[in-house]
Amino acid sequence: MEVVTETVKVLVEKTVDYTIAAVGRQMGYLIHYKKNVDNLNNKVVNLKDARDSVQRKVQAANYNVEEIEANVQRWQTRVQGIIAEVQEFVEREGQAKLKCFNLKARYQIGKKAHKMGLDVKELKDEADTFHTVGHRVPIEGGTTISTKGYEDFESRKSIFDGVMKALKDDNIPAIGVCGMGGLGKTMLVGKIATQAMEDKLFERIVTVVVSQTPNMKQIQKDIAKELELNFEDEDTDFKKSHLLRERLKKEKILLIVDDIWNKIDLDALGISLGEDRKGSKLLLTSRFRDVLEKDMDAEKIFQVEVLSNKEAKFLFVKIVGDFAETLNFQSTMVEVVKECAGLPIAITTVANTLKKQKNLDVWKDALQQLKRANPTQIKGMHEKFI
């Protein structure tokens, strides 16, 4: 019985305490109605400062081509709404009712000002949690190679179709495209990558250029960056390789490694396409078939050759204009195209130089310069052009 009595006593005391607190709070709305309005105005000033600070960060993020975080955008919308609501409250109700002595009006003003003040403070405090307001959006599908000026020649179509077929074959993890310099291997691979993206063969495509004197650490860093993988300063080479290897397992990726001159140890960088590669593939380009075949272990290799005479003439005339086929220019044009040796890069360069020149002497001079070009014995380059 004593236990029951004590329990009832505690409950009564708690109820009385809550009742007194509630009554005190309600009385506070009435007594401190003007103070509550003043506090609300001060909190709005602080919120406006926070709003302006966030807006500066948003503007900087926009200039940095970043996408603004959704929670930041929602916050800005809520801030705009509550500031307008407070202003309307003060102007419509506050100014009019603060001058009256109606107790009910004072109570309503004090209560609403207090509650709005809590909402304003909550929004202001939320601004302090925005360490960043945006993020860089990856290019859809990954990096791409420019295909401007690409022509779908018959001599390239079989290679294009062959590579596309190999990309769809799960048993071929590494594909090679080879041919002398100036044949347009990179542009052809760019066209293949574009088609692979359109066909949704891969979730992401990443391109890196190796060149004759590769910087392997930079190549590894570039690949990681495209994959949104961040290395820490203290990460060892082993850890970086491990992280990149694990990252490549997360998505179905086409990694294009362009312009390989000599053997490069991709495995040491963390590029290893084993059984757990999730359909990821390597697309390699080089001037040298033996590099792709023996050093890079490409299972399928496609050889790019020079353009046919018909294709070379078509490309040249398309750039220069139909006047190249007129009686005065035709014979010289044929010789110029011949000297370009079927190399798209040579044809394009010479044609762009002559396309506005309708002086036949200029054409003949260009032809003589092409004929005087000394064969340069550079590995992997056509004898007439570096």
LUMPA-783311 format. One record per residue: z, x, y of N, C-alpha, C in turn. Coordinates in steps of 0.2 Angstrom, whole numbers, padded with zeros to 4 digits, always signed. Layout:
REM residues N
ZXYZXYZXY;...
REM end
This chain:
REM residues 386
+0000+0004-0006+0000+0000+0000+0000+0004+0006;+0004+0010+0006+0004+0014+0012-0003+0018+0013;-0006+0019+0007-0013+0022+0008-0017+0018+0011;-0017+0011+0009-0022+0006+0012-0020+0006+0020;-0014+0005+0021-0012+0005+0028-0014+0011+0033;-0014+0017+0030-0016+0023+0033-0023+0023+0034;-0027+0020+0029-0034+0020+0030-0036+0015+0035;-0033+0009+0035-0035+0004+0041-0033+0007+0047;-0028+0011+0048-0026+0014+0054-0031+0019+0057;-0034+0023+0052-0039+0028+0054-0045+0024+0057;-0047+0019+0053-0053+0015+0055-0052+0012+0061;-0046+0009+0063-0045+0006+0069-0046+0011+0075;-0043+0017+0074-0043+0022+0079-0050+0024+0080;-0054+0025+0075-0061+0027+0076-0065+0022+0079;-0064+0016+0078-0067+0010+0081-0065+0010+0088;-0059+0011+0090-0057+0011+0097-0060+0017+0101;-0060+0022+0097-0063+0028+0101-0070+0027+0102;-0074+0024+0097-0081+0023+0098-0082+0018+0104;-0078+0013+0104-0078+0008+0109-0077+0010+0116;-0072+0014+0116-0070+0017+0123-0076+0022+0125;-0079+0026+0121-0084+0030+0122-0090+0026+0125;-0092+0021+0121-0098+0017+0123-0097+0013+0130;-0091+0011+0131-0089+0008+0137-0090+0013+0143;-0087+0019+0141-0087+0024+0146-0094+0026+0148;-0099+0026+0143-0106+0028+0144-0109+0022+0148;-0108+0016+0147-0111+0010+0150-0108+0010+0158;-0102+0012+0159-0099+0012+0165-0102+0018+0169;-0103+0024+0165-0107+0029+0169-0113+0028+0172;-0117+0023+0168-0124+0021+0171-0123+0018+0177;-0118+0014+0178-0116+0010+0184-0114+0014+0190;-0109+0019+0188-0106+0023+0193-0110+0028+0196;-0114+0032+0191-0118+0038+0192-0125+0036+0193;-0127+0030+0194-0134+0028+0194-0138+0032+0199;-0136+0034+0205-0139+0038+0210-0140+0045+0207;-0134+0048+0204-0134+0055+0202-0139+0055+0196;-0140+0050+0192-0144+0050+0186-0152+0051+0189;-0153+0047+0194-0160+0047+0197-0161+0054+0200;-0156+0057+0203-0157+0064+0206-0158+0069+0200;-0154+0068+0195-0155+0073+0189-0162+0072+0186;-0164+0066+0186-0171+0065+0183-0176+0068+0187;-0176+0067+0193-0181+0071+0198-0181+0078+0197;-0175+0081+0196-0174+0088+0195-0177+0091+0189;-0176+0086+0183-0179+0088+0177-0187+0087+0177;-0189+0083+0181-0196+0082+0181-0199+0088+0185;-0196+0091+0190-0198+0097+0193-0199+0103+0188;-0194+0103+0184-0194+0109+0179-0199+0107+0174;-0201+0101+0172-0206+0100+0167-0213+0101+0170;-0214+0100+0177-0220+0102+0180-0221+0109+0180;-0216+0113+0181-0216+0120+0181-0219+0122+0174;-0216+0119+0169-0218+0121+0162-0225+0119+0160;-0227+0113+0163-0233+0110+0162-0239+0115+0165;-0237+0118+0171-0242+0122+0175-0242+0129+0171;-0236+0131+0168-0236+0137+0164-0241+0137+0158;-0240+0131+0154-0244+0130+0148-0251+0129+0150;-0253+0126+0156-0260+0125+0158-0263+0132+0159;-0259+0137+0162-0262+0143+0163-0264+0147+0157;-0259+0146+0152-0261+0149+0145-0267+0146+0142;-0267+0139+0143-0273+0135+0140-0279+0138+0143;-0279+0139+0149-0285+0141+0153-0287+0148+0151;-0282+0152+0150-0284+0159+0147-0287+0159+0140;-0284+0154+0136-0286+0154+0129-0294+0151+0129;-0295+0146+0134-0302+0144+0134-0307+0149+0136;-0305+0153+0141-0309+0159+0143-0310+0164+0137;-0305+0164+0133-0306+0169+0127-0309+0165+0121;-0312+0160+0123-0316+0156+0117-0311+0154+0112;-0306+0152+0113-0301+0149+0108-0301+0142+0108;-0299+0139+0102-0298+0132+0101-0291+0130+0103;-0289+0126+0107-0282+0124+0109-0279+0120+0103;-0273+0122+0102-0269+0119+0096-0268+0112+0097;-0268+0108+0092-0268+0101+0093-0261+0099+0096;-0256+0102+0094-0249+0100+0096-0248+0102+0104;-0252+0107+0106-0252+0108+0113-0255+0103+0117;-0261+0101+0114-0265+0095+0118-0261+0089+0118;-0257+0087+0112-0253+0081+0112-0248+0082+0117;-0245+0088+0118-0239+0089+0122-0242+0088+0129;-0247+0090+0131-0250+0089+0138-0251+0082+0140;-0254+0078+0135-0255+0071+0136-0248+0068+0137;-0243+0069+0133-0237+0066+0134-0233+0068+0140;-0234+0074+0142-0231+0076+0149-0235+0072+0155;-0241+0072+0154-0245+0068+0159-0242+0061+0160;-0241+0058+0154-0239+0051+0154-0232+0050+0156;-0227+0054+0154-0220+0053+0157-0219+0055+0164;-0223+0060+0167-0223+0061+0174-0225+0055+0178;-0231+0052+0176-0233+0046+0179-0228+0040+0178;-0225+0040+0173-0220+0034+0171-0214+0035+0176;-0212+0042+0177-0206+0043+0181-0207+0041+0188;-0213+0044+0190-0215+0043+0197-0216+0035+0199;-0218+0031+0194-0219+0024+0195-0212+0021+0195;-0207+0023+0191-0201+0021+0191-0197+0022+0198;-0197+0028+0200-0194+0030+0206-0197+0026+0212;-0203+0026+0212-0207+0022+0218-0205+0015+0218;-0206+0012+0212-0206+0005+0212-0199+0002+0211;-0194+0005+0207-0188+0002+0206-0182+0006+0210;-0183+0013+0209-0178+0017+0212-0177+0016+0220;-0182+0017+0223-0182+0017+0231-0179+0010+0233;-0181+0005+0230-0180-0002+0232-0172-0003+0230;-0171-0002+0224-0164-0004+0221-0158+0000+0223;-0160+0007+0225-0155+0011+0227-0151+0009+0233;-0155+0005+0237-0152+0003+0243-0148-0004+0243;-0148-0007+0237-0145-0013+0236-0138-0012+0232;-0134-0017+0233-0127-0017+0230-0127-0021+0224;-0132-0023+0221-0132-0027+0215-0130-0023+0209;-0124-0025+0206-0122-0021+0200-0126-0020+0194;-0129-0026+0193-0134-0026+0187-0140-0021+0188;-0143-0021+0194-0148-0017+0196-0146-0010+0196;-0140-0008+0198-0138-0001+0198-0137+0001+0191;-0134-0003+0187-0133-0002+0180-0140+0000+0176;-0145-0004+0177-0152-0004+0174-0155+0003+0177;-0154+0004+0183-0157+0010+0186-0154+0016+0183;-0147+0016+0182-0144+0022+0180-0145+0023+0172;-0146+0018+0168-0147+0019+0161-0154+0021+0160;-0159+0018+0164-0166+0020+0162-0167+0028+0165;-0164+0029+0170-0165+0036+0173-0162+0041+0168;-0156+0039+0165-0153+0044+0160-0157+0045+0154;-0160+0039+0151-0164+0040+0145-0170+0044+0147;-0173+0042+0152-0180+0046+0154-0178+0053+0155;-0172+0055+0158-0171+0062+0159-0170+0065+0152;-0168+0062+0147-0167+0065+0140-0174+0067+0138;-0179+0062+0139-0186+0063+0136-0189+0068+0140;-0188+0069+0146-0191+0074+0150-0189+0081+0148;-0182+0081+0147-0179+0088+0145-0182+0090+0138;-0183+0085+0134-0185+0087+0127-0192+0089+0127;-0196+0087+0132-0203+0089+0133-0203+0096+0136;-0199+0097+0141-0198+0104+0144-0196+0109+0139;-0191+0107+0134-0189+0112+0129-0194+0114+0124;-0198+0109+0123-0204+0110+0118-0209+0115+0120;-0210+0115+0127-0214+0120+0130-0212+0127+0128;-0206+0128+0127-0203+0135+0126-0205+0137+0119;-0207+0133+0115-0209+0134+0108-0216+0136+0107;-0220+0136+0112-0227+0137+0112-0228+0145+0113;-0227+0149+0108-0229+0156+0108-0236+0157+0109;-0240+0154+0106-0247+0154+0107-0250+0147+0108;-0255+0146+0112-0258+0139+0113-0265+0138+0110;-0268+0143+0107-0274+0142+0104-0276+0148+0099;-0281+0147+0096-0283+0152+0091-0291+0152+0091;-0293+0158+0089-0300+0159+0088-0303+0156+0082;-0309+0152+0083-0312+0149+0078-0317+0153+0075;-0317+0154+0068-0322+0158+0065-0329+0155+0065;-0334+0159+0066-0341+0157+0066-0342+0153+0059;-0344+0147+0060-0345+0143+0054-0350+0147+0049;-0347+0148+0043-0351+0151+0037-0350+0159+0038;-0348+0162+0043-0347+0169+0044-0352+0172+0048;-0353+0179+0048-0357+0182+0052-0365+0181+0050;-0369+0181+0054-0376+0180+0052-0380+0186+0055;-0386+0186+0053-0391+0191+0055-0397+0188+0059;-0399+0190+0064-0404+0187+0068-0411+0187+0064;-0414+0181+0064-0420+0180+0061-0426+0179+0066;-0424+0180+0072-0430+0179+0077-0436+0182+0076;-0441+0179+0075-0448+0182+0074-0450+0183+0067;-0445+0180+0062-0447+0181+0055-0453+0176+0053;-0457+0179+0049-0463+0175+0047-0463+0175+0039;-0464+0169+0037-0463+0167+0030-0470+0169+0026;-0471+0176+0026-0477+0179+0023-0477+0178+0015;-0483+0177+0012-0483+0177+0005-0480+0183+0002;-0481+0189+0005-0478+0195+0002-0470+0195+0002;-0467+0191+0006-0460+0190+0006-0457+0184+0002;-0462+0179+0001-0459+0173-0002-0456+0174-0009;-0460+0178-0013-0458+0179-0020-0451+0183-0020;-0450+0187-0015-0443+0191-0014-0438+0186-0012;-0440+0182-0007-0435+0177-0005-0433+0172-0011;-0438+0170-0014-0436+0165-0020-0432+0168-0025;-0434+0175-0026-0430+0178-0032-0423+0180-0030;-0422+0182-0024-0415+0183-0022-0411+0176-0022;-0414+0171-0019-0410+0165-0019-0409+0162-0027;-0413+0164-0031-0412+0162-0038-0406+0166-0041;-0406+0173-0039-0401+0177-0041-0394+0175-0039;-0394+0173-0032-0388+0171-0029-0385+0165-0033;-0389+0161-0036-0386+0155-0040-0384+0157-0047;-0386+0163-0049-0384+0165-0056-0377+0168-0056;-0373+0165-0060-0366+0168-0060-0365+0174-0064;-0371+0176-0067-0370+0182-0071-0373+0188-0067;-0375+0187-0061-0377+0193-0057-0373+0193-0051;-0368+0198-0051-0363+0199-0045-0366+0203-0039;-0371+0207-0041-0373+0212-0036-0381+0212-0036;-0384+0211-0030-0391+0210-0029-0393+0215-0024;-0399+0219-0025-0401+0224-0021-0408+0222-0018;-0409+0224-0012-0416+0223-0008-0418+0230-0006;-0423+0233-0008-0425+0240-0006-0432+0240-0003;-0433+0246+0001-0440+0247+0004-0439+0252+0009;-0445+0255+0011-0444+0260+0017-0442+0257+0023;-0440+0261+0028-0438+0259+0034-0444+0255+0038;-0442+0250+0042-0447+0246+0046-0451+0240+0042;-0449+0239+0036-0452+0233+0032-0449+0227+0034;-0443+0227+0037-0440+0220+0039-0435+0218+0034;-0432+0223+0030-0427+0221+0025-0421+0217+0028;-0419+0219+0033-0413+0216+0036-0414+0209+0038;-0420+0208+0041-0422+0201+0044-0423+0196+0038;-0426+0199+0032-0427+0195+0026-0420+0193+0023;-0416+0198+0023-0409+0196+0020-0406+0191+0025;-0407+0192+0032-0404+0187+0036-0407+0180+0035;-0413+0179+0033-0416+0173+0032-0413+0170+0025;-0412+0174+0020-0409+0172+0014-0402+0170+0015;-0398+0173+0020-0391+0171+0021-0391+0165+0025;-0396+0163+0029-0396+0157+0032-0397+0151+0028;-0402+0153+0023-0403+0147+0018-0397+0146+0013;-0394+0152+0012-0388+0151+0007-0383+0147+0011;-0382+0148+0017-0377+0144+0021-0379+0136+0021;-0386+0135+0022-0388+0128+0022-0387+0125+0015;-0388+0129+0010-0387+0126+0003-0380+0126+0001;-0376+0128+0005-0368+0129+0004-0367+0132-0003;-0371+0138-0004-0369+0142-0010-0363+0146-0009;-0361+0147-0003-0355+0151-0002-0350+0148+0004;-0344+0149+0003-0339+0146+0008-0340+0151+0015;-0341+0157+0014-0342+0162+0020-0346+0167+0018;-0350+0170+0023-0354+0175+0023-0352+0181+0028;-0352+0187+0025-0349+0192+0029-0355+0198+0029;-0356+0201+0035-0361+0206+0035-0358+0212+0038;-0359+0218+0035-0358+0224+0038-0363+0229+0037;-0364+0234+0042-0370+0239+0042-0366+0245+0040;-0369+0249+0035-0367+0255+0033-0370+0261+0037;-0376+0262+0037-0380+0267+0041-0379+0273+0037;-0383+0278+0040-0383+0285+0037-0377+0289+0037;-0372+0288+0042-0366+0291+0042-0360+0286+0043;-0359+0283+0037-0354+0277+0038-0347+0279+0039;-0343+0275+0043-0336+0276+0044-0333+0271+0040;-0330+0273+0034-0328+0268+0029-0322+0264+0031;-0317+0267+0035-0311+0264+0037-0313+0258+0042;-0318+0260+0046-0321+0254+0051-0324+0249+0047;-0328+0251+0042-0331+0245+0038-0326+0241+0035;-0321+0244+0032-0316+0240+0029-0312+0235+0034;-0311+0238+0040-0308+0234+0045-0312+0229+0047;-0319+0230+0048-0324+0225+0050-0324+0219+0045;-0324+0221+0039-0324+0216+0034-0318+0211+0034;-0312+0215+0034-0306+0211+0035-0305+0207+0041;-0308+0209+0046-0308+0205+0052-0312+0198+0051;-0318+0199+0048-0322+0193+0047-0319+0188+0043;-0315+0191+0038-0311+0187+0033-0304+0184+0036;-0303+0186+0042-0297+0184+0046-0291+0187+0042;-0291+0193+0039-0286+0197+0036-0284+0202+0041;-0277+0202+0043-0274+0207+0047-0271+0212+0044;-0273+0218+0045-0269+0224+0043-0264+0226+0048;-0258+0228+0045-0253+0231+0049-0253+0238+0050;-0251+0241+0056-0252+0248+0057-0249+0252+0052;-0243+0250+0049-0240+0254+0044-0243+0253+0037;-0248+0249+0036-0251+0248+0029-0255+0254+0027;-0253+0256+0021-0257+0262+0018-0264+0260+0016;-0268+0265+0015-0275+0264+0012-0275+0260+0006;-0270+0262+0001-0269+0258-0005-0268+0251-0004;-0263+0249+0001-0261+0242+0002-0267+0239+0006;-0271+0242+0010-0276+0238+0013-0281+0236+0008;-0283+0241+0003-0288+0240-0002-0285+0234-0006;-0279+0234-0008-0276+0228-0012-0276+0222-0008;-0275+0222-0002-0275+0215+0002-0282+0213+0003;-0287+0217+0004-0294+0215+0004-0296+0212-0003;-0294+0216-0008-0296+0213-0015-0294+0206-0016;-0287+0205-0014-0284+0199-0015-0288+0194-0011;-0289+0196-0005-0292+0191+0000-0299+0188-0002;-0303+0193-0005-0309+0191-0008-0309+0186-0014;-0303+0185-0017-0303+0181-0022-0301+0174-0020;-0300+0173-0013-0298+0166-0011-0303+0162-0009;-0309+0164-0008-0315+0160-0007-0321+0163-0010;-0326+0159-0010-0333+0161-0013-0337+0164-0007;-0337+0170-0008-0340+0174-0002-0346+0178-0004;-0351+0178+0001-0357+0183+0000-0356+0188+0005;-0355+0194+0003-0354+0200+0007-0361+0204+0007;-0364+0204+0013-0370+0208+0014-0368+0215+0016;-0370+0220+0013-0369+0227+0015-0376+0230+0016;-0378+0231+0023-0384+0233+0025-0385+0240+0026;-0391+0243+0025-0393+0249+0026-0389+0255+0023;-0389+0254+0017-0385+0260+0013-0390+0266+0011;-0387+0271+0013-0391+0277+0012-0389+0281+0006;-0383+0282+0005-0380+0285-0001-0375+0281-0004;-0372+0284-0010-0367+0280-0013-0361+0279-0009;-0358+0273-0009-0352+0272-0006-0347+0268-0011;-0341+0270-0010-0336+0268-0015-0333+0262-0012;-0336+0256-0014-0334+0249-0012-0327+0248-0015;-0326+0250-0021-0320+0248-0024-0314+0251-0021;-0315+0257-0018-0309+0261-0014-0307+0257-0008;-0312+0253-0005-0311+0249+0000-0307+0242-0001;-0308+0240-0008-0305+0234-0010-0310+0229-0012;-0316+0231-0012-0322+0227-0014-0324+0228-0021;-0321+0223-0025-0322+0224-0032-0323+0217-0035;-0329+0215-0037-0331+0209-0039-0331+0208-0047;-0325+0207-0049-0324+0207-0057-0324+0200-0059;-0322+0198-0065-0322+0192-0068-0319+0186-0064;-0314+0188-0059-0310+0183-0055-0313+0183-0048;-0319+0184-0047-0322+0185-0041-0323+0178-0038;-0323+0172-0042-0324+0165-0039-0331+0164-0037;-0336+0167-0040-0342+0166-0038-0345+0171-0032;-0341+0175-0029-0342+0179-0024-0348+0184-0026;-0352+0186-0021-0357+0191-0023-0358+0196-0018;-0362+0202-0020-0364+0207-0015-0371+0207-0015;-0374+0207-0008-0381+0208-0007-0382+0214-0003;-0385+0219-0006-0386+0226-0004-0393+0227-0001;-0393+0231+0004-0400+0233+0006-0400+0241+0007;-0406+0244+0005-0406+0251+0006-0414+0253+0006;-0415+0259+0008-0422+0262+0008-0423+0264+0001;-0418+0265-0003-0419+0269-0009-0417+0265-0015;-0422+0264-0019-0420+0260-0025-0415+0263-0030;-0415+0270-0030-0411+0273-0035-0403+0273-0032;-0402+0272-0026-0396+0271-0023-0393+0265-0025;-0397+0260-0025-0395+0253-0027-0394+0253-0035;-0398+0256-0038-0398+0255-0045-0393+0259-0049;-0393+0266-0047-0388+0270-0050-0381+0271-0047;-0381+0271-0040-0375+0272-0037-0371+0266-0035;-0375+0260-0034-0371+0254-0032-0371+0249-0037;-0374+0250-0043-0374+0246-0049-0377+0239-0048;-0382+0238-0044-0385+0232-0043-0389+0229-0049;-0387+0223-0051-0390+0221-0057-0397+0219-0057;-0399+0216-0051-0406+0214-0049-0408+0217-0043;-0414+0220-0043-0416+0224-0037-0423+0221-0035;-0424+0220-0029-0431+0217-0026-0434+0222-0022;-0440+0224-0023-0444+0229-0019-0448+0226-0014;-0447+0228-0007-0451+0225-0002-0456+0230+0000;-0462+0227+0000-0468+0232+0002-0471+0230+0009;-0476+0234+0011-0479+0233+0017-0483+0227+0017;-0485+0224+0023-0488+0218+0024-0496+0219+0021;-0499+0214+0019-0506+0214+0017-0510+0215+0024;-0516+0217+0024-0520+0217+0030-0520+0211+0033;-0521+0205+0030-0522+0199+0032-0515+0197+0036;-0509+0198+0033-0503+0197+0036-0502+0201+0042;-0504+0207+0042-0503+0212+0047-0507+0209+0053;-0513+0208+0052-0517+0205+0058-0514+0199+0061;-0512+0194+0056-0509+0188+0059-0503+0189+0063;-0499+0193+0061-0493+0195+0065-0495+0198+0072;-0499+0202+0072-0501+0206+0078-0505+0201+0083;-0509+0197+0080-0513+0192+0085-0508+0187+0087;-0503+0185+0083-0498+0180+0085-0494+0182+0091;-0493+0188+0092-0489+0191+0097-0493+0193+0103;-0499+0196+0102-0503+0198+0108-0507+0192+0111;-0510+0187+0106-0513+0182+0109-0520+0182+0106;-0524+0176+0107-0530+0176+0104-0536+0180+0107;-0535+0183+0113-0540+0187+0116-0541+0193+0112;-0536+0195+0108-0537+0201+0104-0542+0201+0099;-0545+0194+0097-0550+0193+0093-0557+0192+0096;-0557+0193+0102-0563+0192+0106-0567+0199+0104;-0574+0198+0106-0579+0203+0104-0577+0210+0107;-0574+0210+0113-0573+0217+0116-0567+0220+0113;-0562+0216+0111-0556+0219+0108-0555+0220+0101;-0559+0216+0097-0558+0215+0090-0558+0221+0086;-0563+0226+0087-0564+0232+0083-0558+0236+0085;-0556+0237+0091-0550+0241+0093-0544+0238+0090;-0543+0232+0090-0537+0228+0087-0537+0230+0080;-0542+0229+0076-0542+0231+0069-0540+0238+0067;-0542+0243+0071-0540+0250+0070-0532+0250+0072;-0530+0247+0077-0523+0248+0079-0519+0245+0074;-0521+0239+0071-0517+0236+0066-0517+0241+0060;-0522+0244+0058-0523+0248+0053-0518+0254+0053;-0517+0257+0059-0513+0262+0061-0506+0261+0060;-0504+0254+0061-0497+0252+0060-0495+0252+0053;-0500+0253+0048-0498+0254+0041-0494+0248+0038;-0495+0242+0041-0492+0236+0037-0485+0236+0038;-0482+0240+0043-0475+0239+0044-0473+0234+0050;-0470+0229+0048-0468+0224+0053-0465+0226+0060;-0461+0231+0059-0457+0234+0065-0462+0237+0070;-0467+0241+0067-0472+0245+0070-0477+0240+0074;-0479+0235+0070-0484+0230+0072-0481+0226+0078;-0475+0224+0077-0471+0220+0083-0470+0224+0089;-0469+0231+0088-0467+0235+0094-0474+0236+0098;-0479+0238+0094-0486+0239+0097-0489+0233+0100;-0488+0227+0097-0491+0221+0099-0487+0219+0106;-0481+0219+0106-0477+0217+0112-0479+0222+0118;-0481+0228+0117-0483+0233+0122-0490+0231+0125;-0494+0228+0120-0501+0227+0122-0502+0219+0124;-0498+0215+0123-0499+0208+0124-0501+0206+0131;-0499+0209+0136-0501+0208+0143-0507+0212+0145;-0509+0217+0141-0514+0222+0143-0521+0219+0141;-0525+0217+0146-0532+0215+0145-0537+0220+0147;-0534+0226+0148-0539+0232+0150-0540+0236+0143;-0546+0236+0141-0548+0239+0134-0546+0246+0134;-0546+0250+0140-0545+0257+0140-0537+0258+0138;-0533+0253+0140-0526+0254+0138-0525+0254+0131;-0529+0249+0127-0529+0248+0120-0531+0254+0117;-0537+0257+0119-0540+0263+0116-0535+0269+0117;-0532+0269+0122-0527+0275+0123-0521+0274+0118;-0519+0268+0117-0513+0267+0113-0515+0268+0106;-0522+0267+0104-0524+0269+0097-0524+0276+0096;-0526+0280+0101-0526+0287+0101-0519+0290+0100;-0515+0287+0103-0508+0289+0102-0505+0288+0095;-0507+0282+0093-0505+0281+0086-0508+0285+0081;-0515+0287+0082-0518+0292+0077-0515+0299+0078;-0513+0301+0083-0510+0307+0084-0503+0308+0082;-0500+0302+0080-0493+0302+0077-0492+0307+0071;-0488+0312+0072-0488+0317+0066-0484+0314+0060;-0486+0314+0054-0482+0312+0049-0475+0316+0049;-0470+0312+0048-0463+0315+0049-0460+0314+0042;-0458+0319+0039-0455+0319+0032-0448+0317+0032;-0446+0311+0033-0440+0309+0033-0439+0304+0027;-0433+0305+0024-0432+0302+0017-0432+0294+0019;-0436+0290+0015-0435+0283+0016-0439+0280+0021;-0443+0284+0025-0447+0282+0031-0454+0283+0029;-0458+0278+0031-0466+0278+0031-0468+0285+0035;-0473+0288+0032-0475+0294+0035-0477+0294+0042;-0479+0288+0044-0482+0288+0051-0476+0286+0056;-0471+0283+0054-0466+0281+0059-0459+0283+0057;-0455+0285+0061-0448+0286+0060-0444+0280+0060;
REM end
